[in-house]
């Protein structure tokens, strides 16, 4: 009789891809079992990476009724093993309630608090610790999560194919950039015209530059669509009026975003969803970041975060400064060092 397995992964999209090595091991271990995965209303759009797995959608922030629904699901389906890949305190309470189920869990160690507290650890069948309490040499979260599950196969069980619903034919070679308003305008204080200078300099380092921006933002969509050639994914309409070889993708999401990253040569984007998908797809990645350091504690938090979230290999980064000219020059030099000068 097939066993029933449950994976708790209702969190952010970037977190979903950080867990892909652990997920692959779970699928390898239980490939003959019935697997259900909880996804969030945010990351479910990428459920095509595991098409043969049953999905259930729960919000990231669980309310009382969500919790009751989860309890009833576990009671009804009689899961034999549950994997906690989203470290919510409520999920550790489940291990205390359902002691006949094997719970594997990702746990968090903090300077003043742990998730869960020591009492609940003993009810987990197996757990690994992500230590955020201090700066020290550590494995990335990718590898820490993967170590939760024993290796049983080298086979890759995740799906790299997706269904696209547009007519645009991308250039054979292009780099992918993402304009994140909270970073470039909010933190760096760059105007949209400043960002255009950054974009156009980045184009000098590639054959063709494709870029996206915050989805469904009318102001950004209007500005970039009037500045550069564009493709609208909602209307499936292409607009060309210059030969700059810079393309703005308007409102690309889900399957189509995955497809764009898959087709790209390099991903040069703010650290987050797109850079982690890029790593998943084995692309050359440069993660763009900016830090505001207000105290020693804040500095420690930033360093710990970088050490935890960066993938183990094939992942480069660049810290941008508010000085636009300095950041442009820094990125140009870094690209020359990594990939050689572009002619």
N, C-alpha and C positions, 0 to 999 in steps of 0.2 A: 504494500500500500504506500502511495506517495505521501511524503510528509508535507506539511504546510509551513511555509517560511514567510516571515514578515520583515520588511526593511523600512525603518522610519527615516525618511529623508525629505521632509516638508520644510525646506529652507530656501535660501537664495540660489539663483542660477549659478553664480560663481562657485558656491559651496558644492553644488551638485557635481560640477566637473572636477573639483578638488578631490572628491570622493571616488572618482572613476576607477582608480586602481583597486580600491577596496570592493567596489561593486562588482568588478570583473571577477575577483576571487570568490565572492559569494555566489555568483552565477556559475562559476566553474565547479564549486563544491556541491551546489544543489541543482545541477542541470537536469536531473531527473525528478525533481520535486516541484511542487506548486508554489510559486513565489508571488507575493503581493508586495508592492512598494507604495508607501505614502509619499506623494509629491505635493508641493505647495501650489497655490493658485498663480505663482510666479514661475516656478521652474518646470511645471507640467508641460509647457510648450515644447520642451526638449525630450519628451518621453519616447520619441522615435529611436533614441540610442539604445533602448532595450525593448523592442517591439513585441516580444513574446511574453512579457511580464504583465500581470494584471496591475492596474493603477487605481489608486484612490486619492482624491484630492482633499487636503485639509489646509487651512490657513497656517501661516507661520506662527501667529499668535493665537493659541487655542483658547476658545471660550468654554464655559461650563458645558454647553451642549455638545461641543466637539469632543470633549473629554469623555462624556457619557457614551457617545457614539463609538469612540475607540475602545472603551471597555467592553461594550456589547459585541463589537467586531471580534475582539480577542476571545471572548467567551464562546461566541457562536462558531468560529472557525477552528478553535482548538489548535493554534499554531504550536509547533514543537520547538521552534527557534525564532528569536526576535533579535534583530540587529539594530542597535541605537546608533545611527550615524548622524543624527541631529541631537546634540546634547542638551535637551530640555529637562528641567528638573522633574516634570510630570512623568517623563518616560522612565526615569529611574525608580519612581514609585511603583510602576507596573511590575518591576522585578520583585519587589517586596510583596505585592498582591498575588501575582501568579508564580508561585515558587516551583511549580512543576515544569515551567518553561525555561529553556536555556536562553539567557540574555547575554549577548555580546555588546559591549558598549565603548564608545569614545567618551573619556572623562576629561575634565578641565581642572588644572591646578592653578590657582590664583594666589596672589600674595596674601590677601586677607580672607579669602573665601574659596571653597572648592565646589565643583559641580560634578557629582552630588557630594553631600557630606560623607564622612567616613562610615557612618552607620549603614548607608545603602550600598556601599561598595561590596560588602560581603554577599549580597544577593545576586551579584552579576557572575555569570559562569566564567567569563573572561573579559578583561578590559585593558585598554592601553591609555596612557596619560599624555595629554598635550599640556606641557608645562609653560604657563605664561607668567610665572612668578618672578623670573629673573633672566638677565641676559646670560646666555651660555651657549656652547656649541650644541646644536640639536638637529634632528632630522626634520624635514618639512612635514606638514600635515598630510601630504600625499602619502609619504612612506609610513608615517605613524599609523594612519588609518588602515593602510594595506596590511600592516603587521598584525592587525586584530584577527585576521583570518589566515589560517595555514594555507600554504600553496599546495595545490593538487594538480595543476595543469598549466602549461604555457599557452594554452589556446586563448584567443581574444574573442570574448563573447559579446562585446558591445557593437552596435551597428553604426557605421560611418556614412550610411546613405540616408538621404532625406527627400521628401517630396517637395518640389518647387512648383510655384504657380505663377511664374512670370515668363515674359518672352525675351528679356534682355540677354544678349550674348556678350559676356565679359571679355576683355582683352586677354590674350594668352598669358601675359605676365603683368602683374600689378601688385603694388603694395597697398595695404589697407590701413587707414587712419580713422580714429573716432574722435569727434569733438564732444567732450563732456563739459557741459556748461558750468557745473558746480566746481570743476577744477580750473578751467581756463579763464572763466569770468569771475567766479566766486573767490577762489584762492589766489590765483595769479594776477587777477585784476586786468586781464587783457580784454581789449575791445574786440568785437567781431572782425574789424579791419586788421587788428594786430594778429589775430589767429589766421587770417587769410595770408598774411606775410609768412607765417610759420608753415602753413599748408603749401604755399607756392615754392618755398625753399625746399621743403621735403620732396616735392615733385622733381627737383633737379637731381635727386639721388635715386630716381627710379624711372623705368620706362613709362609707367602709367600709374597714377595715384587715384585710388577710389576711397571715398570717405563717407562716414555716416555721422549723424548727430542724435541728440536726445529725441526719442520717438514721439510723434504726435505733438510736437512743439511748433505751433503755427508761425511764430516770429522767426525761429531759426530756419524752418522750412522755406519760408518766403525769402529770407536773406540769401541763403546758400543757393536756392534754385534760380535766383536772379543774377547770381554771380558766376555760377559754373554750370556746365552741362549737367543734366540730372536725369534720374529715372525714378518715377513714382510707383512704388510697389502696390499701393491701394488701387490706383487707376490703371496700372500697367501701361504707363505712358512715358515715352522717352522724349527729352527736349535737348536739342543740340543747337548752339549758336556761336561756338568758338572752337579753336583747335588746340586748347591748352593741355589736353590729355589729363584733365582732372575731372572726375565724375563724382557728383553728389548723389547718394542713395537716400531717397526720402521714405521714411517710415518703413524700414526693413525690420522684420522681427521673426523670431522662431526659426522655422525650417529655412527660410530664405537667408537669414543672418548666418546660420550654420553653413549654408551652401557658399555664401560669399567668402567666409573665412577659409573654407575648404579649398576654394579656387585660388586664393591669394598666394603670393610668394612669401611675403613678410607681413607680420602684424605689428604695427607701431601705434599703440593705443594706451590710454590711461589704464593702470593696473585694475583688473576687474574681470567681468564676464568674458569680454572678447579675448583678453590675453590668456585666460585659462582654457577657453575653447581652442585657441591657437595652439597651446601646449598639447592639449588632448589630440589635436590633429597633426602634431609633430611639425608645426611651422616654426620658422625663425621668429622669435618674439622679442620685442623691446617694450618693456612696460614703462610708461611715463608716470612720474609721481611728483608730488610737491608736499613738503612737510612744514607745518607751523609748530615750532618748538617753543613752548612757553615755560617749561620747567624741566628739571632733571628726570622727574617721574614721567613726564610726557615723552622725553627722549627715549627712555627705557621702553615705554609702551610701543613706540614706533619701531624700534629695532627688533623687539620681540615679534611684533606683527609681521615684519618683513621676513624674518627667519622662518616663521611658521607657515606663511601662505605662499612663499615662493616655491615653485616646483623644483625638483632635485637637479634637473639638467635642462639645457637648451632654452634658457630663460634669462635674458639680459634686461637691465633696467637703466633708466636715466632719470635723475632728479632735476626737474626744471626749476628755474629761478624766475622771479618776477621781471627781471631784466630781459626783455624780449630778444634783443640782439645777442646777448650772452647765451640764451637758451638755443637760439638758432645755430649759432656757431658750435656750441657744445654737441648738439645732435648731429650736425654735419661731420664733425671730427670723429664722433663715435661710430657713425655709419662707415666712414672711411676705414677706421681701424678694424671693425668687424667684418666688412664685406669688400674692402678695397674701393678705390675711387671709381666713381661711375662716369663714363664718357658718353 
